[in-house]
Amino acid sequence: MREQKVEAHLLARCREVGFLCWKFTSPGRAGVPDRVVVAPTGTVFVETKRPGGKLRRLQEQTIEKMRRAGAEVHVVDTVAGVDVLVERLVLRTPTAVSS
């Protein structure tokens, strides 16, 4: 299975449940996650890999930097992993927004 299939499954599952799933690129900054998922319960970044695929060193560093800054970043390498992530996002309690 290729990374493309895992990423396509993420997009399809997000559409199914009504989440936004945008391709994420940051000009001039390599190593950023593939997708940004916007759900009623929060926004997360997702890096997809082929099954058993490993992060490049730059990706590891970038993800760690994002997490230290407070971002939620997930790495998934299977369609089953995508399903688990989407279900977790669906089941979360929505965060209260104050004005």
C-alpha positions in Angstrom: 0.0 0.0 0.0 1.2 3.5 -0.8 1.1 6.6 1.3 -1.3 8.1 -1.2 -3.9 5.5 -0.3 -3.6 6.3 3.4 -3.9 10.0 2.7 -6.9 9.5 0.4 -8.6 7.4 3.1 -8.0 10.2 5.6 -9.6 12.7 3.2 -12.6 10.4 2.5 -13.2 9.6 6.2 -13.0 13.3 7.2 -15.5 14.2 4.5 -17.8 11.4 5.7 -18.0 12.8 9.2 -18.0 16.5 8.1 -14.5 17.5 9.0 -12.3 19.8 6.8 -9.2 18.0 5.6 -6.9 20.4 3.9 -3.6 19.7 2.2 -0.9 21.6 4.2 2.1 23.2 2.6 4.3 25.9 4.0 6.4 27.6 1.4 10.0 27.7 2.3 9.5 25.2 5.2 10.1 21.5 4.5 9.0 18.7 6.8 5.5 20.0 7.7 2.7 17.4 8.1 0.6 16.5 5.0 -2.8 17.5 6.2 -4.7 19.9 8.6 -7.9 18.4 9.9 -10.4 20.9 11.3 -13.2 19.4 13.4 -15.7 20.8 15.8 -13.5 19.4 18.6 -10.3 21.0 17.5 -7.7 21.3 14.7 -5.0 18.7 14.3 -2.1 18.2 11.9 -1.7 14.7 10.3 1.4 13.2 8.6 0.6 10.2 6.5 3.0 7.4 5.7 2.9 4.2 3.9 2.5 1.2 6.2 5.8 0.9 8.2 7.1 4.1 6.7 9.4 6.2 8.8 9.5 9.9 9.3 12.5 11.7 7.9 14.8 13.4 10.4 13.5 16.9 9.3 9.9 15.7 9.8 10.7 14.4 13.3 12.2 17.7 14.2 9.4 19.8 12.7 6.7 17.7 14.4 8.5 17.9 17.8 8.8 21.7 17.4 5.1 22.0 16.6 4.2 19.8 19.6 6.3 21.9 21.9 4.5 25.0 20.6 1.1 23.4 21.5 0.0 21.8 18.2 -1.5 18.4 18.1 0.2 16.3 15.5 -0.6 12.7 14.5 1.3 10.3 12.3 -0.7 7.5 10.7 0.5 4.8 8.4 -2.5 2.6 7.9 -6.2 3.0 6.9 -7.0 1.4 10.3 -4.9 4.1 12.0 -6.9 6.7 10.1 -10.1 5.2 11.2 -9.0 5.3 14.9 -7.9 8.9 14.6 -11.1 10.0 13.0 -13.2 8.2 15.6 -11.2 9.7 18.4 -11.9 13.2 17.0 -15.6 12.4 16.6 -15.9 11.2 20.2 -14.2 14.1 21.9 -16.2 16.6 23.9 -16.3 19.9 22.0 -14.2 22.6 23.6 -16.1 25.5 25.0 -15.3 28.8 23.3 -15.4 31.9 25.4 -15.9 35.4 24.0 
